[in-house]
Amino acid sequence: MNPSEEKDLNNWLIRSNTILQIAAILFALVFSAVILLMLGASPLDAFSLILSGAFGSSSKLAYVMTAWVPVLLCSAGLLVTFTAGLWNIGIEGQVVMGAVFATGLMQMLQDSFPPAVVLILAAFAGLLGGALWGMFAGGLRLYGNVNEIFGGLGLNFIAGSLTVYLVLGPWKRPGIGSTSGTQPFPPSLWLPTFKGFQVSPIEILLGLMAIILVGSALRGTHFGLRLRAVGKNLRAAFLKGISVEKHTLLAFGLCGALAGLAGWVLVVGTSSRHNLFPLISSGYGFLAILVVLLANLSAMWSVPISFFFAAISMGSLQLALQRQLDSSLGGVIQGMLLLSILVAKGLQSRLLFRRER
Amino acid sequence: MDFSVLIASVLAASPPILFAVLGETITEKAGVINLSLDGSLLLTAMAGFIVALHSDSIIAGFLASMAVGAFIALIIAFMSLTLHQPQVATGFVLTLLSRDLAYVLGNPYAHLPGPQVAHTPVPGLKDIPLVGPILFDQNPVVYLSFLAIVVVWAYMFETRPGLKLQGLGERPAAAFVRGVNVTAMRYVHTLVGGALVGLGGASFSLMVKPGWARPYGVEGTGWIALAIVIFGGWKPIRAALGAYFFVALQTAVNLLQSAMPNVPTQLFPTLPFPLMILTLLLVTIGNAEWMSRVLSRLPEGMQRCLIRTLKTLQTSPPASLGVLFKKE
């Protein structure tokens, strides 16, 4: 192949890639529109409802931004485990355990220390809770040969049972225990927000810092390189003297810690109910798995995609409130986007394969 | 409660998970993981209920569920076998997507009364003492589930395509050399497995848990089914026993609930899940390296006894499960 031909081929590949990606996004939208038509609803009405539900007012935008943070933190964590070639489906449970540890610590110390100290200590408790739960899944894989997908799922269920037990048992509200959760914390233990814009700068900063730190650590450090080696090829990494055991546990611990921090945000942050309740993780962890896969494991792309996904999730809540529709339509759009992008990726590599032959 | 009534109720509640486990066993035997079970079961349950309601035909409902299940499996097969994308990623997306689709499309049908599989005792056979009330005082779907275990077992171990299937998951290259069309065989078995999962979904909405709702109340079962496939060591009979074991566990937990009124009721449905992890640990821990080190230090009698127990429990997956096969 001479240079000009090669350049043509490259141009063609880039162009075909863009076209395929746009087609994939359009397909996901058309698919969702067809679903809406099947239900006798107007797609345009539903889509505009989602948009106005996400960006229609400053308070709605604030809501999206606070839902963005847990997804961002979980995405940062998942970048680590995915790089190490691990499927951390246990992330939901790690979020829950972060929330459990943070709540426990705050209940213990709220009367004896100033609020700021309690909040900071609770953040560390969240980090610890998530990290321990993550390393539990890692340990099951390493020492029990339990595939991390099933170990993680089982641990999700166990974390769920634990919150139900805590909320109805030892941590129940004075008087009646109910699944609506523990006694909410006083406003002094809420993260401070802007005046007139219900967003906590601390949350946003933490989320962005986490993904920037993880992104640059994975790209530019020796640690990132070793982690990638473990993810790409266990045997080669082993032969090079990289401890697979250590890196697996470390990856799970780091991801769990960031997920646990997301759990802390869900207890003290702006969008939270300021207490511990069953299902507190709200699917943010699973959503982050979709985000990171859609971003093709890029930290940079995870930032806008997680924001966009948070907007879809929050916006589609309006479908249930204002129309006779189920809010899961947001999930359909998100899932379909990823599925069709994966198809586009597959088609692209098929095309490439054909050209090479 | 009468013991035979108890066993009969376990058998009657088992078909959904049993069909799903058998279907996934076939799929994974061929070397493909259909991770979407938790979503597939919900979507096929919803589809079966709606079709049965509109057509007023239970059979149409079951067929629709099987078609939906096979279609989801087709996406997984196409993405993996034709487009060479990772199976776990596709399966995970389809889990969430199918679940959400079921909630969205099923929304207008929530809490509607609908058709249900009728109780059909087998005349004559049901009067056999002990066995009769357990096995033959059921409905056609339960009979079909018994039959399915036998058929899948016979197919896998007694027929030529079944034997080829064994090779497909273990050493696809060897199967290819012998003239087996690996990709086509994998497509077929993934689709058949998906259709069986669909049968499981319909058994939920038209029999065990008639109707539709959000949440439907069986969320999580698909993941359990995937774990039971591992527990079953990719063998149909052992997998079926695993399914019965799990449903028996659920029944036991329900009984426990009425026996222990002081414990919050919301806690009980979650109990089988931790137990599932423990059983999974039991069947996989024998493969761990440190285990053999620990065992070698024990006194000989105990060592032999433990090794034998672990070996019996131990299972290992088809060697090329989830691995792409490319003709070089």
Interface residues (C-beta under 8 A of the other chain):
Chain A: I35 M38 L39 W87 I89 L140 Y143 G144 N145 V146 N147 I149 F150 G151 L153 G154 L155 F157 I158 G160 S161 V164 Y165 L168 G169 G177 T179 P278 F286 I289 L290 L293 Q324 L325 D326 S328 L329 G330 G331 V332 Q334 G335 M336 L338 L339 L342 V343 K345 G346 L347 S349 R350
Chain B: L35 I75 M79 T82 L83 H84 Q85 V88 A89 T90 F92 V93 L94 L96 L97 R99 D100 L101 Y103 V104 L105 G106 N107 P108 R214 G220 W223 L226 A227 I230 P264 Q266 L267 T270 L271 F273 P274 M276 I277 L280 L281 T284 I285 N287 A288 W290
